[in-house]
Amino acid sequence: MPKLHEDDPLVLMREPNNQYDEHAINVYTTGGLKLGYLPRNNNLILSRLMDEGNLLFGKTKTFHWDGKSLYLIVKAYMRA
């Protein structure tokens, strides 16, 4: 598990061909480690913004690692 801190930058990448969620957005550390996906019930607007060419990124807000699963709250931002 990587060392995470509040306000660490995160990379958001679209995965439009995901067989389970056409609006899927992956969350990665800046070092390239995949942390998971944004929740399906929160990704529709962000995925549409990304599909229109807007550059979005994230920052860690809060997180908890229970030894098996990572619970992460991500703040999403759009580059001007």
C-alpha positions as CSV (number, residue, x, y, z in Angstrom):
1,M,0.0,0.0,0.0
2,P,1.5,3.4,-1.0
3,K,1.8,6.2,1.6
4,L,-1.1,8.5,1.0
5,H,-1.6,11.9,2.5
6,E,-4.4,14.4,2.3
7,D,-4.3,16.5,-0.9
8,D,-2.0,14.1,-2.7
9,P,-2.5,14.5,-6.5
10,L,-4.3,11.6,-8.2
11,V,-4.6,10.8,-11.9
12,L,-8.1,10.2,-13.3
13,M,-8.4,8.2,-16.5
14,R,-11.5,7.3,-18.5
15,E,-12.2,3.7,-19.3
16,P,-15.1,4.0,-21.8
17,N,-14.9,0.3,-22.9
18,N,-15.4,-1.0,-19.4
19,Q,-17.9,-3.9,-19.7
20,Y,-19.5,-3.1,-16.3
21,D,-19.7,0.7,-16.5
22,E,-19.5,2.8,-19.7
23,H,-18.7,5.9,-17.6
24,A,-15.9,4.2,-15.6
25,I,-13.1,6.5,-14.4
26,N,-9.9,4.9,-13.0
27,V,-8.0,6.5,-10.1
28,Y,-4.2,6.2,-10.1
29,T,-1.4,7.6,-8.0
30,T,1.0,9.9,-9.8
31,G,3.4,6.9,-9.7
32,G,1.0,4.8,-11.8
33,L,-0.5,2.6,-9.1
34,K,-4.2,1.9,-9.7
35,L,-6.2,2.5,-6.6
36,G,-9.6,1.7,-8.1
37,Y,-12.6,3.4,-9.7
38,L,-14.7,6.4,-8.9
39,P,-18.1,5.1,-7.7
40,R,-20.6,4.5,-10.5
41,N,-23.2,6.6,-8.9
42,N,-20.8,9.6,-9.0
43,N,-19.1,9.4,-12.4
44,L,-21.7,10.3,-15.0
45,I,-21.0,14.1,-15.1
46,L,-17.2,13.7,-14.7
47,S,-17.0,11.1,-17.5
48,R,-19.0,13.4,-19.8
49,L,-16.7,16.3,-19.0
50,M,-13.6,14.1,-19.7
51,D,-15.2,12.8,-23.0
52,E,-15.6,16.4,-24.1
53,G,-11.9,16.9,-23.8
54,N,-11.7,18.5,-20.3
55,L,-8.7,17.5,-18.2
56,L,-9.7,16.4,-14.8
57,F,-7.5,15.3,-11.9
58,G,-8.1,14.4,-8.3
59,K,-6.7,14.9,-4.8
60,T,-7.0,12.6,-1.8
61,K,-9.5,13.9,0.8
62,T,-9.7,11.1,3.3
63,F,-8.7,7.5,3.2
64,H,-8.7,4.3,5.3
65,W,-6.9,1.0,4.6
66,D,-8.3,-1.8,6.6
67,G,-5.6,-4.3,5.5
68,K,-7.8,-5.6,2.7
69,S,-9.6,-2.7,1.1
70,L,-8.9,0.9,0.5
71,Y,-11.7,3.4,1.3
72,L,-10.8,6.7,-0.4
73,I,-12.6,10.0,-0.9
74,V,-11.4,11.9,-3.9
75,K,-11.8,15.6,-4.7
76,A,-12.1,16.1,-8.4
77,Y,-10.9,19.2,-10.2
78,M,-11.0,20.4,-13.8
79,R,-7.9,22.2,-15.2
80,A,-8.6,25.6,-16.6
